[in-house]
Amino acid sequence: MSEQVQQGQVPAGQGRRAAFGFIFATALMNSISFGLIIPVLPNLIKAFTGGDTAQAAEWNVVFAITWGAMQFICGPLLGLLSDRIGRRPVLLVSVFGLALDFLIIAVAPDLMWLLVGRILNGMTAASFSTANAYVADVTPPEGRAKAFGWMGSAFSFGFLIGPALGGALGDIDLRLPFYVAAGLSLLNGLYGLFVLPESLPPERRTTRFDLTRANPLGSLRLLRSQPDLLGLAGIGFLFQLAQTVLPTVFVLYTGYRYGWSPSVMGLAMMASGVAGVFVQAVLVGPVVARIGERGALLLGCAAGAAGFAWYGFAPSGLLYMAGVPIFALMGFLMPGLQGLMTRRVAPNQQGQLQGANQSLQGIASMVGPALFGLSFAWSIRHAEVLQAPGLAIYLASGLLFAALVLGTRVARAPLAIAQA
């Protein structure tokens, strides 16, 4: 490592581009690790309940709410900690922690140990928000939307190949994907330990760790500290809440309405993932350069609202798939939003900002499964009253329409851009 890297500094120019490459690789490996366990965790829970599907579904909700609660509590804490001691130590603790979490889940003898693993997983999953703070550190404000688009593509690509690989490994042994995820996380940690440079030099760190700000309620003070920042955070919350609809009801909805088999569902998810990666990795940069971060944010909100409405209306599977290109344009939303939000806070507050965002994501993860799962169940049970099997997806569309309306009021460039 160079002397600058050893001292916790990212050099300008080529060094900044190299630093972004390091964090992109970290995000990609992390996303693959998470994607690996998606298709097998519910079945592992079901195995612990003796094959009782209803009981497994109840436990799955408990696990989802618990994970979201840990994000809600720990996101601000770890975000502020990264502002105080640097991004690299927090990333290392998170990634090595994930390796331990996955290993605990892999060897768990019962549901209680499985729950312990998920609690630790939620506590240490700050690598996503800290990675975003790292991007803000090493990218000039005018280039952040494009960089966040690339980060989004890393997450999308990881979730594109992770579930397919996890499903194949799960057919061999339900616990095998967790061992592989633990191994990938361990390799990711070693990569960070020996390769990843620090992005936040000592002179740009916050001077003290304030516990009054290192909690979900305290983090709201930061969101109120700059004009329109709280409104932008509200757009992010509405987006994250709407996003939970597909993980909650996609399998049940497409099976009920279109009679799709698991293999068809997998192909549909893959097609959606490919379209999302293309938008985030290829289109975000030139489109943001042309229409700006505000335009990208509004385009993403409008496309998401229209895409969800299309999915809820589509009377056939073929028409459902025709909506994929529209829905994929929602990939402009987060790069535009992150670009606008990171411009409004100082370098030593980027971690706190991302921690606050992750806390809001935790709330969305707790509320979303109940909101969309119950509304989908109601629409099926009362089909004779309201012929709307896509009710839950319409609700997601409404949330993004609300985000679009809010965006027209608060999505504007700040009067003064924080120096990066």
C-alpha positions as CSV (number, residue, x, y, z in Angstrom):
1,M,0.0,0.0,0.0
2,S,1.0,3.6,-0.6
3,E,1.9,5.9,2.3
4,Q,-1.4,7.8,1.6
5,V,-3.4,4.6,1.9
6,Q,-1.6,3.6,5.1
7,Q,-2.4,7.0,6.6
8,G,-6.1,6.6,5.8
9,Q,-6.2,8.8,2.7
10,V,-7.4,8.2,-0.8
11,P,-5.3,10.1,-3.3
12,A,-6.9,12.3,-5.9
13,G,-7.5,11.4,-9.6
14,Q,-6.6,7.8,-10.5
15,G,-6.5,6.9,-6.8
16,R,-10.1,8.0,-6.3
17,R,-11.2,5.9,-9.2
18,A,-9.2,2.9,-7.9
19,A,-10.9,3.4,-4.4
20,F,-14.3,3.3,-6.0
21,G,-13.3,0.1,-7.8
22,F,-12.4,-1.4,-4.4
23,I,-15.7,-0.5,-2.8
24,F,-17.6,-1.7,-5.9
25,A,-16.0,-5.1,-5.5
26,T,-16.9,-5.2,-1.8
27,A,-20.5,-4.3,-2.6
28,L,-20.7,-7.0,-5.3
29,M,-19.4,-9.8,-3.1
30,N,-21.7,-8.8,-0.3
31,S,-24.7,-8.7,-2.6
32,I,-23.9,-12.2,-3.9
33,S,-23.6,-13.4,-0.3
34,F,-27.0,-12.1,0.6
35,G,-28.6,-13.3,-2.7
36,L,-27.4,-16.9,-2.0
37,I,-29.6,-17.3,1.0
38,I,-32.8,-15.8,-0.4
39,P,-34.3,-19.0,-2.0
40,V,-33.3,-21.3,0.9
41,L,-33.9,-19.5,4.2
42,P,-37.7,-20.0,4.1
43,N,-37.2,-23.7,3.4
44,L,-34.7,-24.0,6.2
45,I,-37.2,-22.4,8.6
46,K,-39.9,-24.8,7.3
47,A,-37.6,-27.8,8.0
48,F,-37.3,-26.6,11.6
49,T,-41.1,-26.5,11.9
50,G,-41.6,-30.1,10.8
51,G,-42.8,-29.0,7.3
52,D,-45.7,-26.9,8.7
53,T,-46.0,-24.2,6.0
54,A,-48.2,-21.9,8.0
55,Q,-45.9,-22.0,11.0
56,A,-42.9,-21.4,8.8
57,A,-44.7,-18.4,7.3
58,E,-45.3,-16.9,10.7
59,W,-41.6,-17.4,11.7
60,N,-40.5,-15.9,8.4
61,V,-42.4,-12.7,9.3
62,V,-40.8,-12.7,12.8
63,F,-37.4,-13.1,11.2
64,A,-38.1,-10.2,8.7
65,I,-39.3,-7.9,11.4
66,T,-36.4,-8.7,13.7
67,W,-33.9,-8.1,10.9
68,G,-35.5,-4.7,10.1
69,A,-35.6,-3.7,13.8
70,M,-31.8,-4.4,14.0
71,Q,-31.3,-2.2,10.9
72,F,-33.5,0.5,12.5
73,I,-31.5,0.5,15.7
74,C,-27.9,-0.1,14.5
75,G,-27.9,1.8,11.2
76,P,-27.4,5.3,12.8
77,L,-25.0,3.9,15.4
78,L,-22.6,2.4,12.8
79,G,-23.1,5.3,10.4
80,L,-22.0,7.8,13.0
81,L,-19.1,5.5,14.1
82,S,-17.8,5.5,10.5
83,D,-17.8,9.3,10.6
84,R,-15.6,9.1,13.8
85,I,-13.1,6.3,13.1
86,G,-13.3,6.0,9.3
87,R,-15.2,3.8,6.9
88,R,-12.7,1.0,6.6
89,P,-12.9,-0.3,10.2
90,V,-16.7,-0.3,10.2
91,L,-16.8,-2.1,6.9
92,L,-14.3,-4.7,8.1
93,V,-16.3,-5.4,11.3
94,S,-19.5,-5.6,9.3
95,V,-18.1,-8.0,6.7
96,F,-16.3,-10.3,9.2
97,G,-19.5,-10.1,11.3
98,L,-21.6,-11.3,8.3
99,A,-19.2,-14.2,7.9
100,L,-19.8,-15.2,11.5
101,D,-23.6,-14.7,11.1
102,F,-23.9,-16.9,8.1
103,L,-21.8,-19.6,9.8
104,I,-24.1,-19.5,12.9
105,I,-27.2,-19.9,10.6
106,A,-25.4,-22.8,8.7
107,V,-24.9,-24.8,11.9
108,A,-28.0,-23.7,13.8
109,P,-29.5,-26.7,15.6
110,D,-32.9,-25.0,16.1
111,L,-35.0,-22.0,15.4
112,M,-33.7,-20.0,18.3
113,W,-30.1,-20.2,17.1
114,L,-31.4,-19.4,13.6
115,L,-33.0,-16.2,15.0
116,V,-29.7,-15.3,16.8
117,G,-28.0,-15.5,13.5
118,R,-30.5,-13.2,11.9
119,I,-30.3,-10.7,14.7
120,L,-26.5,-10.5,14.4
121,N,-26.9,-10.3,10.6
122,G,-29.2,-7.3,10.9
123,M,-26.8,-5.7,13.4
124,T,-23.7,-6.1,11.1
125,A,-25.4,-5.4,7.8
126,A,-24.2,-1.8,7.8
127,S,-21.8,-2.5,5.0
128,F,-24.4,-1.2,2.5
129,S,-24.8,2.2,4.1
130,T,-21.1,2.6,5.0
131,A,-20.3,1.7,1.3
132,N,-22.5,4.5,0.2
133,A,-20.7,6.9,2.6
134,Y,-17.4,5.6,1.1
135,V,-18.7,6.5,-2.4
136,A,-19.6,10.0,-1.3
137,D,-16.0,10.3,0.1
138,V,-14.2,9.3,-3.0
139,T,-16.5,10.9,-5.7
140,P,-17.0,14.6,-6.5
141,P,-20.6,15.8,-6.0
142,E,-21.2,16.1,-9.8
143,G,-20.2,12.4,-10.3
144,R,-22.1,10.8,-7.4
145,A,-25.3,10.0,-9.2
146,K,-23.4,7.9,-11.8
147,A,-21.3,6.3,-9.0
148,F,-24.4,5.4,-7.0
149,G,-25.9,4.0,-10.2
150,W,-22.9,1.6,-10.4
151,M,-23.4,0.7,-6.8
152,G,-27.0,-0.1,-7.5
153,S,-25.9,-2.3,-10.4
154,A,-23.5,-4.2,-8.0
155,F,-26.4,-4.9,-5.7
156,S,-28.7,-5.9,-8.6
157,F,-26.1,-8.1,-10.2
158,G,-25.4,-9.8,-6.9
159,F,-29.1,-10.5,-6.4
160,L,-29.3,-11.6,-10.0
161,I,-26.8,-14.5,-9.8
162,G,-27.0,-15.1,-6.0
163,P,-30.5,-16.6,-5.8
164,A,-29.9,-18.8,-8.8
165,L,-26.7,-20.2,-7.3
166,G,-28.3,-20.4,-3.9
167,G,-31.2,-22.4,-5.3
168,A,-28.9,-24.9,-7.0
169,L,-26.8,-25.3,-3.9
170,G,-29.9,-25.6,-1.7
171,D,-31.0,-28.6,-3.9
172,I,-27.9,-30.4,-2.7
173,D,-28.2,-29.3,1.0
174,L,-30.3,-26.5,2.6
175,R,-27.3,-25.4,4.7
176,L,-24.7,-25.4,1.9
177,P,-25.6,-21.9,0.6
178,F,-25.0,-20.5,4.1
179,Y,-21.5,-22.0,4.2
180,V,-20.8,-20.6,0.8
181,A,-22.1,-17.2,1.9
182,A,-19.9,-17.3,5.0
183,G,-16.9,-18.2,2.8
184,L,-17.6,-15.3,0.4
185,S,-18.0,-12.9,3.3
186,L,-14.7,-14.1,4.8
187,L,-12.9,-13.6,1.5
188,N,-14.6,-10.1,1.3
189,G,-13.2,-9.3,4.8
190,L,-9.7,-10.4,3.9
191,Y,-9.9,-8.4,0.7
192,G,-10.9,-5.3,2.7
193,L,-8.2,-6.0,5.3
194,F,-5.3,-6.2,2.8
195,V,-6.6,-4.1,-0.2
196,L,-9.3,-1.6,0.6
197,P,-8.0,1.9,1.5
198,E,-9.6,4.2,4.0
199,S,-11.7,6.9,2.3
200,L,-12.1,9.4,5.2
201,P,-8.8,11.0,6.3
202,P,-8.5,11.9,10.0
203,E,-8.8,15.7,9.5
204,R,-12.3,15.2,7.9
205,R,-13.7,13.0,10.6
206,T,-16.1,14.1,13.3
207,T,-14.4,15.1,16.4
208,R,-16.4,13.0,18.9
209,F,-18.9,10.2,19.0
210,D,-22.2,11.7,20.3
211,L,-24.6,9.0,21.6
212,T,-27.5,11.5,21.3
213,R,-27.0,11.4,17.5
214,A,-26.2,7.6,17.3
215,N,-29.8,6.5,17.6
216,P,-32.8,6.5,15.2
217,L,-34.5,9.6,16.8
218,G,-31.2,11.5,17.1
219,S,-30.5,10.8,13.4
220,L,-33.7,12.7,12.5
221,R,-32.0,15.9,13.7
222,L,-29.5,15.6,10.8
223,L,-32.4,15.1,8.3
224,R,-33.9,18.3,9.6
225,S,-30.7,20.2,9.5
226,Q,-30.7,21.2,5.8
227,P,-33.5,22.5,3.6
228,D,-35.5,19.7,2.0
229,L,-33.2,16.9,3.4
230,L,-36.1,15.5,5.4
231,G,-38.3,15.5,2.4
232,L,-35.7,13.7,0.3
233,A,-35.4,11.1,3.1
234,G,-39.2,10.7,3.0
235,I,-38.9,9.9,-0.7
236,G,-36.3,7.3,0.1
237,F,-38.6,5.8,2.7
238,L,-41.5,5.6,0.4
239,F,-39.3,4.0,-2.2
240,Q,-37.9,1.4,0.3
241,L,-41.4,0.6,1.5
242,A,-42.8,0.2,-2.0
243,Q,-39.8,-2.1,-2.9
244,T,-40.9,-4.6,-0.2
245,V,-44.0,-5.6,-2.2
246,L,-42.3,-7.9,-4.6
247,P,-40.3,-9.9,-2.1
248,T,-43.5,-10.2,-0.1
249,V,-46.1,-11.2,-2.7
250,F,-44.3,-11.9,-6.1
251,V,-44.2,-15.7,-5.8
252,L,-47.8,-16.0,-4.5
253,Y,-49.1,-13.3,-6.9
254,T,-47.7,-14.7,-10.1
255,G,-48.5,-18.3,-9.1
256,Y,-52.1,-17.4,-8.3
257,R,-52.8,-15.1,-11.2
258,Y,-50.7,-16.5,-14.0
259,G,-50.0,-20.1,-12.8
260,W,-46.3,-19.6,-13.1
261,S,-44.0,-22.4,-12.0
262,P,-40.9,-21.7,-9.9
263,S,-38.7,-22.0,-13.0
264,V,-40.8,-19.4,-14.9
265,M,-40.6,-17.1,-11.8
266,G,-36.9,-17.5,-11.8
267,L,-36.6,-16.5,-15.4
268,A,-38.9,-13.5,-14.8
269,M,-36.7,-12.4,-11.9
270,M,-33.6,-12.8,-14.0
271,A,-35.1,-10.7,-16.9
272,S,-36.0,-8.0,-14.4
273,G,-32.5,-8.1,-12.9
274,V,-30.8,-7.8,-16.3
275,A,-32.9,-4.8,-17.2
276,G,-32.1,-3.2,-13.8
277,V,-28.4,-3.7,-14.2
278,F,-28.5,-2.2,-17.7
279,V,-30.2,0.9,-16.5
280,Q,-28.0,1.4,-13.4
281,A,-24.7,0.6,-15.0
282,V,-25.2,2.0,-18.5
283,L,-27.9,4.6,-18.6
284,V,-27.6,6.5,-15.3
285,G,-24.4,8.3,-16.1
286,P,-25.4,9.8,-19.5
287,V,-29.0,10.4,-18.5
288,V,-28.1,12.2,-15.3
289,A,-25.6,14.3,-17.2
290,R,-28.4,15.4,-19.5
291,I,-31.4,15.9,-17.1
292,G,-29.7,16.3,-13.8
293,E,-30.2,14.5,-10.4
294,R,-33.6,16.0,-9.9
295,G,-34.8,14.8,-13.4
296,A,-33.4,11.3,-12.7
297,L,-35.2,11.2,-9.3
298,L,-38.5,12.3,-10.8
299,L,-38.1,9.9,-13.8
300,G,-37.4,7.0,-11.4
301,C,-40.5,7.8,-9.3
302,A,-42.8,8.1,-12.3
303,A,-41.4,4.9,-13.9
304,G,-41.8,3.0,-10.6
305,A,-45.4,4.2,-10.1
306,A,-46.2,3.3,-13.7
307,G,-44.3,0.0,-13.6
308,F,-46.1,-1.2,-10.4
309,A,-49.5,-0.1,-11.8
310,W,-48.7,-2.2,-15.0
311,Y,-47.8,-5.2,-12.9
312,G,-51.0,-4.9,-10.9
313,F,-53.2,-4.6,-14.0
314,A,-51.5,-7.1,-16.3
315,P,-54.1,-9.8,-17.0
316,S,-51.6,-12.3,-18.4
317,G,-48.0,-13.3,-17.7
318,L,-46.9,-12.0,-21.2
319,L,-48.3,-8.6,-20.5
320,Y,-46.7,-8.6,-17.0
321,M,-43.3,-9.2,-18.7
322,A,-44.0,-6.3,-21.1
323,G,-43.8,-4.0,-18.2
324,V,-40.3,-4.9,-17.2
325,P,-38.6,-2.2,-19.3
326,I,-40.8,0.5,-17.7
327,F,-40.2,-0.8,-14.2
328,A,-36.5,-1.0,-14.8
329,L,-36.4,2.8,-15.2
330,M,-37.0,3.1,-11.5
331,G,-33.3,2.5,-11.3
332,F,-32.8,6.2,-11.8
333,L,-34.5,7.0,-8.5
334,M,-31.8,6.1,-5.9
335,P,-28.8,7.5,-7.8
336,G,-30.6,10.9,-8.2
337,L,-31.8,10.8,-4.6
338,Q,-28.4,9.9,-3.2
339,G,-26.7,12.6,-5.3
340,L,-29.0,15.3,-4.0
341,M,-28.8,14.1,-0.4
342,T,-25.1,13.7,-0.1
343,R,-24.6,17.3,-1.5
344,R,-26.5,18.6,1.6
345,V,-24.2,17.3,4.3
346,A,-20.5,17.7,5.2
347,P,-17.9,15.0,4.6
348,N,-17.9,14.1,8.3
349,Q,-21.6,13.6,8.2
350,Q,-21.9,11.2,5.3
351,G,-21.9,8.1,7.5
352,Q,-24.5,9.6,9.8
353,L,-26.7,10.4,6.7
354,Q,-26.4,6.9,5.4
355,G,-27.1,5.4,8.8
356,A,-30.3,7.5,9.1
357,N,-31.3,6.2,5.6
358,Q,-30.7,2.7,6.7
359,S,-32.7,3.2,9.9
360,L,-35.6,4.3,7.7
361,Q,-35.1,1.2,5.5
362,G,-35.3,-0.9,8.7
363,I,-38.8,0.6,9.4
364,A,-39.8,-0.1,5.8
365,S,-38.6,-3.7,6.2
366,M,-40.8,-4.1,9.3
367,V,-43.9,-2.4,7.9
368,G,-43.9,-3.6,4.3
369,P,-44.4,-7.4,4.7
370,A,-47.5,-6.8,6.9
371,L,-48.9,-4.1,4.7
372,F,-48.5,-5.9,1.4
373,G,-49.0,-9.4,2.6
374,L,-52.2,-8.7,4.4
375,S,-53.6,-6.6,1.5
376,F,-52.8,-9.4,-0.9
377,A,-54.5,-11.9,1.3
378,W,-57.6,-9.6,1.6
379,S,-57.8,-9.2,-2.2
380,I,-57.8,-13.0,-2.7
381,R,-60.3,-13.7,0.1
382,H,-62.7,-11.0,-1.1
383,A,-62.4,-11.5,-4.9
384,E,-66.1,-11.5,-5.2
385,V,-66.3,-8.0,-3.8
386,L,-63.2,-6.4,-5.5
387,Q,-61.7,-8.1,-8.5
388,A,-58.2,-6.8,-7.8
389,P,-55.6,-9.5,-7.2
390,G,-53.0,-6.8,-7.8
391,L,-54.2,-4.6,-4.9
392,A,-50.9,-4.9,-3.0
393,I,-49.0,-3.8,-6.1
394,Y,-51.4,-0.9,-6.7
395,L,-50.6,0.3,-3.2
396,A,-46.9,0.2,-4.0
397,S,-47.6,2.2,-7.1
398,G,-49.5,4.8,-5.0
399,L,-46.5,5.1,-2.7
400,L,-44.2,6.0,-5.6
401,F,-46.8,8.4,-7.0
402,A,-46.7,10.1,-3.6
403,A,-42.9,10.1,-3.8
404,L,-43.2,11.8,-7.2
405,V,-45.4,14.5,-5.9
406,L,-43.1,15.1,-2.9
407,G,-40.1,15.1,-5.3
408,T,-41.5,18.0,-7.3
409,R,-41.4,20.1,-4.2
410,V,-38.1,19.1,-2.5
411,A,-35.9,17.6,-5.2
412,R,-33.8,20.6,-6.1
413,A,-30.1,21.4,-5.9
414,P,-29.0,22.8,-2.5
415,L,-28.1,26.5,-2.2
416,A,-24.6,25.6,-1.0
417,I,-22.9,22.4,-1.8
418,A,-20.9,20.8,1.0
419,Q,-17.3,20.4,0.1
420,A,-16.3,16.9,-0.7
